Amino acid sequence: MTDARVCAVSEALSPYAWRRLTPEMVSRRALAAIDEPAAADPVPVARHDERIGVLVEFLRGCRWRSLTADAVSRQIVTALDTWRHESQWLEIELRWLSDADN
């Protein structure tokens, strides 16, 4: 694991019986670790964080409970990065359309 975010998520999940957690709680804990990787016991992010829905949808679409903490952490970071890149491209495309209208 070379990505610090993956390490932070894995460390945040490992002390818990994380396979028994809901996809929402795994997502909230993972996001807290990504947001504050230096925190010893990061507090789960608030329920209204838009990234939770992205990660919950991802987790519901795979067999994450059969993965190791490292593997699920890697998958979570990848899913979050993919969503960010897609969101950025959408913003660029919307700007192009807006500029074309002017």
N, C-alpha and C positions, 0 to 999 in steps of 0.2 A: 504494500500500500504506500504510494508516494503522495497521494493527495491528502493534505491535512484535514480537509473536510470529511473524507472517508474515515480517517482515523478517529476524528472527533465523534462522528455518529456511532461508530462501532463501540467506542469507549462509553458513550452515553447509554447505549442499549444493553451492553454486556452485564451490568450489575443486576438487571431485572430479568424476570422470566418473560422476556420480550415477545416470545412466540404466543403468549397468552393475551397480550395486549390487543386492543382493537387497531385496525389500520389507522384510525384517526389519532390515537395516542402515540403509536409508533411515529407517525408523521410529525406530530407536535414535538416529541422528544428529539427527533432527528433535526428538525428545523432549529430548535433551541441550540443544539450542538453546533450546527453550521453557523448560526448567527454569533454565538459566543464560544468559540472553541477552547478558550482558556478557562472557562468556568468549571469548577470541580463537579458540581451537580446542577447543570443548567435547568432552569424552570421551563416547562413546556410552553411553547408560544401560545398566544391567545387564540381562541377558537375562530375568530373572524379573519385570521390571516388567509389570504387568497391562495397561498401555496399549499395549504392543507388539502384542499380539494384536488389539486393536481396529483399530489402524492397518494392520497386515498384511492383515487381512480387507478393509478398505476398499480398499487399494491393489490387491489381487488382483481386486477387482470393477470396476476402471476401467482405462483405458488411460493410466496415469500417465506412462509413458515418452515419450508423444507431447506432453506438456505442457512448458511452460517451468518453470524452477525457481521463479519467482514463483507461477505457477498451481498447481503441485503443493503448494507451501507453503501457499497459501491453502486448498486442499482438505484438507490434513492438519489444519490448525488447525480448520476447520469440522467435520471428522469427530470430532475430539477433543472439541470443545465439545458436539456433539450427544450423544456418548456420556456426557459428564458430566451433561448435563441429564436424559437418560433415567435415569441411575443415581440422581440426586437424587430424581426422581419415584418411582422404585421404592422408595426408602427411605421416602418420605412415605407411600406407599400401604401399605407393610408396617406402618408405625407406626399407621396408621388401623385396619388389621385387628387389630393387637395390642391397641389401645385398645378396640375393639369387643368383644373377647373378655373383657375385664376388667370 
